[in-house]
Amino acid sequence: MRRRDVVAGGIAWLLLGFNAAAASDLSAWGVVVLHGKWGIPGHSGGTKGLGLMASALRSAGARVVAPAMPWAKGGTYLTFDESLAMVGQQVAELRAGGARRIAVVGYSIGGNVAIGYAALRRGIDAVVVMAPGHQPALFAQRTGADLARAKAEVAAGRGTAVGNYTDINQGTSAQVRATAAGYVSFFDPNGPASFGHYSGAGGVPLLWVVGRQDGNTASIAAAGGGKTVVVNGTHVEVPAAGAADVVGWLKSL
Protein backbone atom coordinates (compact mmCIF):
# COMPACT_ATOMS: atom_id res chain seq x y z
CA MET A 1 0.00 0.00 0.00
CA ARG A 2 1.33 3.41 -0.91
CA ARG A 3 2.23 5.83 1.91
CA ARG A 4 -0.31 8.45 0.77
CA ASP A 5 -3.05 5.80 0.92
CA VAL A 6 -2.03 4.98 4.46
CA VAL A 7 -2.07 8.67 5.40
CA ALA A 8 -5.44 9.19 3.72
CA GLY A 9 -6.84 6.17 5.53
CA GLY A 10 -5.50 7.43 8.84
CA ILE A 11 -7.09 10.83 8.30
CA ALA A 12 -10.37 9.18 7.41
CA TRP A 13 -10.32 7.14 10.62
CA LEU A 14 -9.38 10.26 12.60
CA LEU A 15 -12.31 12.15 11.13
CA LEU A 16 -14.63 9.26 11.85
CA GLY A 17 -13.44 9.21 15.45
CA PHE A 18 -13.90 12.98 15.74
CA ASN A 19 -17.41 12.78 14.33
CA ALA A 20 -18.32 9.94 16.69
CA ALA A 21 -17.05 11.92 19.66
CA ALA A 22 -18.97 15.01 18.55
CA ALA A 23 -22.13 12.98 18.21
CA SER A 24 -21.78 11.59 21.71
CA ASP A 25 -21.21 14.85 23.60
CA LEU A 26 -23.91 17.22 24.85
CA SER A 27 -22.82 20.41 23.09
CA ALA A 28 -26.22 20.70 21.38
CA TRP A 29 -28.06 20.51 24.70
CA GLY A 30 -29.32 23.11 27.09
CA VAL A 31 -30.33 21.77 30.50
CA VAL A 32 -32.51 23.38 33.14
CA VAL A 33 -31.70 21.92 36.58
CA LEU A 34 -34.40 22.37 39.24
CA HIS A 35 -33.35 22.08 42.87
CA GLY A 36 -35.23 20.40 45.69
CA LYS A 37 -37.36 21.69 48.54
CA TRP A 38 -35.77 24.27 50.84
CA GLY A 39 -32.65 24.02 48.72
CA ILE A 40 -30.58 26.46 46.75
CA PRO A 41 -29.20 25.89 43.25
CA GLY A 42 -26.32 23.41 43.45
CA HIS A 43 -26.88 22.48 47.10
CA SER A 44 -30.31 20.89 47.14
CA GLY A 45 -31.34 19.07 50.28
CA GLY A 46 -28.25 20.15 52.16
CA THR A 47 -25.90 18.31 49.79
CA LYS A 48 -23.75 19.45 46.90
CA GLY A 49 -24.87 16.53 44.78
CA LEU A 50 -27.00 18.56 42.42
CA GLY A 51 -24.07 20.87 41.80
CA LEU A 52 -21.88 17.88 41.01
CA MET A 53 -24.46 16.67 38.53
CA ALA A 54 -24.65 20.11 36.89
CA SER A 55 -20.85 20.09 36.65
CA ALA A 56 -20.94 16.67 34.97
CA LEU A 57 -23.42 17.98 32.41
CA ARG A 58 -21.24 21.02 31.72
CA SER A 59 -18.15 18.84 31.39
CA ALA A 60 -20.00 16.85 28.72
CA GLY A 61 -20.60 20.08 26.79
CA ALA A 62 -24.12 21.05 27.83
CA ARG A 63 -25.23 24.57 28.64
CA VAL A 64 -26.68 24.37 32.16
CA VAL A 65 -28.84 26.79 34.12
CA ALA A 66 -29.89 26.21 37.73
CA PRO A 67 -32.43 28.88 38.71
CA ALA A 68 -33.70 29.54 42.22
CA MET A 69 -37.29 28.32 42.31
CA PRO A 70 -40.19 29.38 44.58
CA TRP A 71 -39.65 26.47 46.99
CA ALA A 72 -36.03 27.49 47.62
CA LYS A 73 -34.78 28.23 51.10
CA GLY A 74 -36.34 31.55 52.07
CA GLY A 75 -38.53 31.58 48.97
CA THR A 76 -42.28 31.93 48.51
CA TYR A 77 -44.34 29.20 46.86
CA LEU A 78 -46.16 30.42 43.78
CA THR A 79 -48.62 28.37 41.76
CA PHE A 80 -47.59 25.34 39.77
CA ASP A 81 -48.41 27.20 36.56
CA GLU A 82 -46.28 30.17 37.60
CA SER A 83 -43.45 27.75 38.33
CA LEU A 84 -43.81 26.26 34.86
CA ALA A 85 -43.60 29.76 33.42
CA MET A 86 -40.30 30.28 35.23
CA VAL A 87 -38.95 27.10 33.66
CA GLY A 88 -40.21 28.30 30.29
CA GLN A 89 -38.17 31.49 30.65
CA GLN A 90 -35.04 29.43 31.24
CA VAL A 91 -35.81 27.22 28.24
CA ALA A 92 -36.28 30.27 26.01
CA GLU A 93 -32.96 31.76 27.15
CA LEU A 94 -31.13 28.51 26.47
CA ARG A 95 -32.58 28.34 22.97
CA ALA A 96 -31.66 31.98 22.37
CA GLY A 97 -28.12 31.10 23.46
CA GLY A 98 -27.82 28.41 20.80
CA ALA A 99 -29.08 25.23 22.44
CA ARG A 100 -30.76 23.01 19.84
CA ARG A 101 -32.07 20.40 22.29
CA ILE A 102 -33.51 20.99 25.74
CA ALA A 103 -33.73 18.82 28.84
CA VAL A 104 -35.32 19.67 32.17
CA VAL A 105 -33.84 17.84 35.16
CA GLY A 106 -35.68 18.06 38.48
CA TYR A 107 -34.62 16.83 41.89
CA SER A 108 -37.27 16.00 44.53
CA ILE A 109 -40.04 18.65 44.20
CA GLY A 110 -38.16 19.95 41.17
CA GLY A 111 -39.06 16.65 39.54
CA ASN A 112 -42.78 17.37 39.94
CA VAL A 113 -42.34 20.58 37.99
CA ALA A 114 -39.96 19.04 35.45
CA ILE A 115 -42.37 16.27 34.44
CA GLY A 116 -45.30 18.69 34.57
CA TYR A 117 -43.48 21.02 32.19
CA ALA A 118 -42.77 18.17 29.78
CA ALA A 119 -46.40 17.04 29.76
CA LEU A 120 -48.14 20.42 29.75
CA ARG A 121 -45.82 22.78 27.90
CA ARG A 122 -44.06 20.37 25.56
CA GLY A 123 -41.31 21.75 23.30
CA ILE A 124 -38.45 19.96 25.10
CA ASP A 125 -36.48 16.88 24.18
CA ALA A 126 -35.97 15.08 27.48
CA VAL A 127 -37.01 15.16 31.13
CA VAL A 128 -35.29 13.65 34.16
CA VAL A 129 -36.90 13.14 37.56
CA MET A 130 -34.41 12.45 40.34
CA ALA A 131 -35.57 11.21 43.76
CA PRO A 132 -39.25 12.16 43.43
CA GLY A 133 -40.18 13.53 46.82
CA HIS A 134 -43.18 15.87 46.91
CA GLN A 135 -46.30 13.72 47.41
CA PRO A 136 -49.28 15.86 48.51
CA ALA A 137 -51.48 12.85 49.31
CA LEU A 138 -48.96 11.61 51.88
CA PHE A 139 -48.87 15.00 53.58
CA ALA A 140 -52.64 15.45 53.80
CA GLN A 141 -53.04 14.70 57.51
CA ARG A 142 -50.36 17.22 58.42
CA THR A 143 -51.20 19.90 55.87
CA GLY A 144 -55.00 19.55 55.73
CA ALA A 145 -55.80 22.47 58.07
CA ASP A 146 -53.48 24.84 56.23
CA LEU A 147 -54.80 23.64 52.88
CA ALA A 148 -58.35 24.44 54.00
CA ARG A 149 -57.22 27.89 55.14
CA ALA A 150 -55.50 28.55 51.81
CA LYS A 151 -58.57 27.39 49.87
CA ALA A 152 -60.72 29.79 51.90
CA GLU A 153 -58.37 32.63 50.96
CA VAL A 154 -58.60 31.71 47.28
CA ALA A 155 -62.41 31.50 47.48
CA ALA A 156 -62.47 34.98 49.03
CA GLY A 157 -60.48 36.40 46.12
CA ARG A 158 -57.21 36.60 48.07
CA GLY A 159 -55.26 33.95 46.16
CA THR A 160 -52.18 36.16 45.84
CA ALA A 161 -52.05 36.92 49.57
CA VAL A 162 -48.83 35.59 51.13
CA GLY A 163 -49.00 33.68 54.40
CA ASN A 164 -47.18 31.07 56.45
CA TYR A 165 -48.11 27.45 55.81
CA THR A 166 -46.93 23.99 56.79
CA ASP A 167 -44.52 22.23 54.46
CA ILE A 168 -43.15 18.69 54.74
CA ASN A 169 -39.67 17.72 53.61
CA GLN A 170 -38.59 14.10 54.12
CA GLY A 171 -40.77 13.84 57.20
CA THR A 172 -39.70 17.16 58.69
CA SER A 173 -42.28 19.95 58.92
CA ALA A 174 -41.59 23.66 58.79
CA GLN A 175 -43.44 26.89 58.19
CA VAL A 176 -42.86 28.35 54.74
CA ARG A 177 -44.17 31.33 52.86
CA ALA A 178 -46.64 30.82 50.04
CA THR A 179 -49.37 32.62 48.22
CA ALA A 180 -52.70 31.03 49.08
CA ALA A 181 -53.13 29.93 45.46
CA GLY A 182 -49.58 28.62 45.40
CA TYR A 183 -50.12 26.52 48.49
CA VAL A 184 -53.34 25.04 47.11
CA SER A 185 -51.61 24.36 43.80
CA PHE A 186 -48.75 22.40 45.37
CA PHE A 187 -50.46 20.75 48.34
CA ASP A 188 -53.91 19.74 47.14
CA PRO A 189 -53.67 15.94 46.59
CA ASN A 190 -55.77 16.40 43.45
CA GLY A 191 -53.83 19.43 42.30
CA PRO A 192 -51.34 19.83 39.47
CA ALA A 193 -48.26 18.98 41.56
CA SER A 194 -49.19 15.30 41.90
CA PHE A 195 -47.11 12.92 39.79
CA GLY A 196 -50.14 10.84 38.86
CA HIS A 197 -51.26 13.44 36.33
CA TYR A 198 -48.17 13.09 34.17
CA SER A 199 -47.55 9.42 33.45
CA GLY A 200 -45.45 9.18 30.32
CA ALA A 201 -44.52 12.88 30.39
CA GLY A 202 -46.64 13.62 27.35
CA GLY A 203 -44.45 11.44 25.14
CA VAL A 204 -41.22 13.27 25.98
CA PRO A 205 -38.31 10.87 26.66
CA LEU A 206 -38.35 10.35 30.41
CA LEU A 207 -35.73 9.09 32.88
CA TRP A 208 -36.35 8.41 36.57
CA VAL A 209 -33.34 8.16 38.89
CA VAL A 210 -34.26 6.70 42.27
CA GLY A 211 -32.31 5.61 45.32
CA ARG A 212 -32.48 2.16 46.86
CA GLN A 213 -32.66 3.78 50.29
CA ASP A 214 -35.25 6.40 49.35
CA GLY A 215 -38.65 5.17 50.50
CA ASN A 216 -41.36 4.56 47.90
CA THR A 217 -39.76 6.46 45.03
CA ALA A 218 -39.26 3.32 42.94
CA SER A 219 -43.02 2.73 42.92
CA ILE A 220 -43.64 6.31 41.76
CA ALA A 221 -41.22 5.75 38.90
CA ALA A 222 -42.79 2.40 38.00
CA ALA A 223 -46.18 4.09 37.62
CA GLY A 224 -44.77 7.02 35.68
CA GLY A 225 -43.59 5.36 32.47
CA GLY A 226 -40.24 5.97 30.83
CA LYS A 227 -36.93 4.45 31.90
CA THR A 228 -35.85 3.95 35.51
CA VAL A 229 -32.34 3.78 36.91
CA VAL A 230 -31.87 2.67 40.52
CA VAL A 231 -28.75 3.90 42.31
CA ASN A 232 -27.37 3.23 45.77
CA GLY A 233 -28.22 6.15 47.99
CA THR A 234 -30.66 8.03 50.17
CA HIS A 235 -32.81 10.90 48.98
CA VAL A 236 -30.06 13.51 49.26
CA GLU A 237 -27.44 11.20 47.73
CA VAL A 238 -29.31 10.48 44.50
CA PRO A 239 -28.13 13.49 42.43
CA ALA A 240 -24.45 12.69 42.88
CA ALA A 241 -24.96 8.93 42.60
CA GLY A 242 -26.99 9.29 39.40
CA ALA A 243 -25.00 12.02 37.64
CA ALA A 244 -23.20 9.68 35.25
CA ASP A 245 -26.47 7.91 34.42
CA VAL A 246 -28.13 11.21 33.48
CA VAL A 247 -25.22 12.24 31.25
CA GLY A 248 -25.09 8.83 29.59
CA TRP A 249 -28.82 8.74 28.97
CA LEU A 250 -28.87 12.19 27.37
CA LYS A 251 -25.96 11.18 25.15
CA SER A 252 -27.96 8.16 24.00
CA LEU A 253 -30.90 10.24 22.73
C-alpha positions in Angstrom: 0.0 0.0 0.0 1.3 3.4 -0.9 2.2 5.8 1.9 -0.3 8.4 0.8 -3.1 5.8 0.9 -2.0 5.0 4.5 -2.1 8.7 5.4 -5.4 9.2 3.7 -6.8 6.2 5.5 -5.5 7.4 8.8 -7.1 10.8 8.3 -10.4 9.2 7.4 -10.3 7.1 10.6 -9.4 10.3 12.6 -12.3 12.1 11.1 -14.6 9.3 11.8 -13.4 9.2 15.4 -13.9 13.0 15.7 -17.4 12.8 14.3 -18.3 9.9 16.7 -17.0 11.9 19.7 -19.0 15.0 18.5 -22.1 13.0 18.2 -21.8 11.6 21.7 -21.2 14.9 23.6 -23.9 17.2 24.9 -22.8 20.4 23.1 -26.2 20.7 21.4 -28.1 20.5 24.7 -29.3 23.1 27.1 -30.3 21.8 30.5 -32.5 23.4 33.1 -31.7 21.9 36.6 -34.4 22.4 39.2 -33.3 22.1 42.9 -35.2 20.4 45.7 -37.4 21.7 48.5 -35.8 24.3 50.8 -32.6 24.0 48.7 -30.6 26.5 46.7 -29.2 25.9 43.3 -26.3 23.4 43.4 -26.9 22.5 47.1 -30.3 20.9 47.1 -31.3 19.1 50.3 -28.2 20.1 52.2 -25.9 18.3 49.8 -23.7 19.4 46.9 -24.9 16.5 44.8 -27.0 18.6 42.4 -24.1 20.9 41.8 -21.9 17.9 41.0 -24.5 16.7 38.5 -24.6 20.1 36.9 -20.9 20.1 36.6 -20.9 16.7 35.0 -23.4 18.0 32.4 -21.2 21.0 31.7 -18.1 18.8 31.4 -20.0 16.9 28.7 -20.6 20.1 26.8 -24.1 21.0 27.8 -25.2 24.6 28.6 -26.7 24.4 32.2 -28.8 26.8 34.1 -29.9 26.2 37.7 -32.4 28.9 38.7 -33.7 29.5 42.2 -37.3 28.3 42.3 -40.2 29.4 44.6 -39.7 26.5 47.0 -36.0 27.5 47.6 -34.8 28.2 51.1 -36.3 31.5 52.1 -38.5 31.6 49.0 -42.3 31.9 48.5 -44.3 29.2 46.9 -46.2 30.4 43.8 -48.6 28.4 41.8 -47.6 25.3 39.8 -48.4 27.2 36.6 -46.3 30.2 37.6 -43.4 27.8 38.3 -43.8 26.3 34.9 -43.6 29.8 33.4 -40.3 30.3 35.2 -38.9 27.1 33.7 -40.2 28.3 30.3 -38.2 31.5 30.6 -35.0 29.4 31.2 -35.8 27.2 28.2 -36.3 30.3 26.0 -33.0 31.8 27.2 -31.1 28.5 26.5 -32.6 28.3 23.0 -31.7 32.0 22.4 -28.1 31.1 23.5 -27.8 28.4 20.8 -29.1 25.2 22.4 -30.8 23.0 19.8 -32.1 20.4 22.3 -33.5 21.0 25.7 -33.7 18.8 28.8 -35.3 19.7 32.2 -33.8 17.8 35.2 -35.7 18.1 38.5 -34.6 16.8 41.9 -37.3 16.0 44.5 -40.0 18.6 44.2 -38.2 20.0 41.2 -39.1 16.7 39.5 -42.8 17.4 39.9 -42.3 20.6 38.0 -40.0 19.0 35.4 -42.4 16.3 34.4 -45.3 18.7 34.6 -43.5 21.0 32.2 -42.8 18.2 29.8 -46.4 17.0 29.8 -48.1 20.4 29.7 -45.8 22.8 27.9 -44.1 20.4 25.6 -41.3 21.7 23.3 -38.5 20.0 25.1 -36.5 16.9 24.2 -36.0 15.1 27.5 -37.0 15.2 31.1 -35.3 13.6 34.2 -36.9 13.1 37.6 -34.4 12.4 40.3 -35.6 11.2 43.8 -39.3 12.2 43.4 -40.2 13.5 46.8 -43.2 15.9 46.9 -46.3 13.7 47.4 -49.3 15.9 48.5 -51.5 12.9 49.3 -49.0 11.6 51.9 -48.9 15.0 53.6 -52.6 15.5 53.8 -53.0 14.7 57.5 -50.4 17.2 58.4 -51.2 19.9 55.9 -55.0 19.6 55.7 -55.8 22.5 58.1 -53.5 24.8 56.2 -54.8 23.6 52.9 -58.4 24.4 54.0 -57.2 27.9 55.1 -55.5 28.6 51.8 -58.6 27.4 49.9 -60.7 29.8 51.9 -58.4 32.6 51.0 -58.6 31.7 47.3 -62.4 31.5 47.5 -62.5 35.0 49.0 -60.5 36.4 46.1 -57.2 36.6 48.1 -55.3 34.0 46.2 -52.2 36.2 45.8 -52.1 36.9 49.6 -48.8 35.6 51.1 -49.0 33.7 54.4 -47.2 31.1 56.4 -48.1 27.5 55.8 -46.9 24.0 56.8 -44.5 22.2 54.5 -43.2 18.7 54.7 -39.7 17.7 53.6 -38.6 14.1 54.1 -40.8 13.8 57.2 -39.7 17.2 58.7 -42.3 19.9 58.9 -41.6 23.7 58.8 -43.4 26.9 58.2 -42.9 28.3 54.7 -44.2 31.3 52.9 -46.6 30.8 50.0 -49.4 32.6 48.2 -52.7 31.0 49.1 -53.1 29.9 45.5 -49.6 28.6 45.4 -50.1 26.5 48.5 -53.3 25.0 47.1 -51.6 24.4 43.8 -48.7 22.4 45.4 -50.5 20.8 48.3 -53.9 19.7 47.1 -53.7 15.9 46.6 -55.8 16.4 43.5 -53.8 19.4 42.3 -51.3 19.8 39.5 -48.3 19.0 41.6 -49.2 15.3 41.9 -47.1 12.9 39.8 -50.1 10.8 38.9 -51.3 13.4 36.3 -48.2 13.1 34.2 -47.6 9.4 33.5 -45.5 9.2 30.3 -44.5 12.9 30.4 -46.6 13.6 27.3 -44.4 11.4 25.1 -41.2 13.3 26.0 -38.3 10.9 26.7 -38.4 10.4 30.4 -35.7 9.1 32.9 -36.3 8.4 36.6 -33.3 8.2 38.9 -34.3 6.7 42.3 -32.3 5.6 45.3 -32.5 2.2 46.9 -32.7 3.8 50.3 -35.2 6.4 49.3 -38.7 5.2 50.5 -41.4 4.6 47.9 -39.8 6.5 45.0 -39.3 3.3 42.9 -43.0 2.7 42.9 -43.6 6.3 41.8 -41.2 5.8 38.9 -42.8 2.4 38.0 -46.2 4.1 37.6 -44.8 7.0 35.7 -43.6 5.4 32.5 -40.2 6.0 30.8 -36.9 4.5 31.9 -35.9 4.0 35.5 -32.3 3.8 36.9 -31.9 2.7 40.5 -28.8 3.9 42.3 -27.4 3.2 45.8 -28.2 6.1 48.0 -30.7 8.0 50.2 -32.8 10.9 49.0 -30.1 13.5 49.3 -27.4 11.2 47.7 -29.3 10.5 44.5 -28.1 13.5 42.4 -24.4 12.7 42.9 -25.0 8.9 42.6 -27.0 9.3 39.4 -25.0 12.0 37.6 -23.2 9.7 35.3 -26.5 7.9 34.4 -28.1 11.2 33.5 -25.2 12.2 31.3 -25.1 8.8 29.6 -28.8 8.7 29.0 -28.9 12.2 27.4 -26.0 11.2 25.2 -28.0 8.2 24.0 -30.9 10.2 22.7 
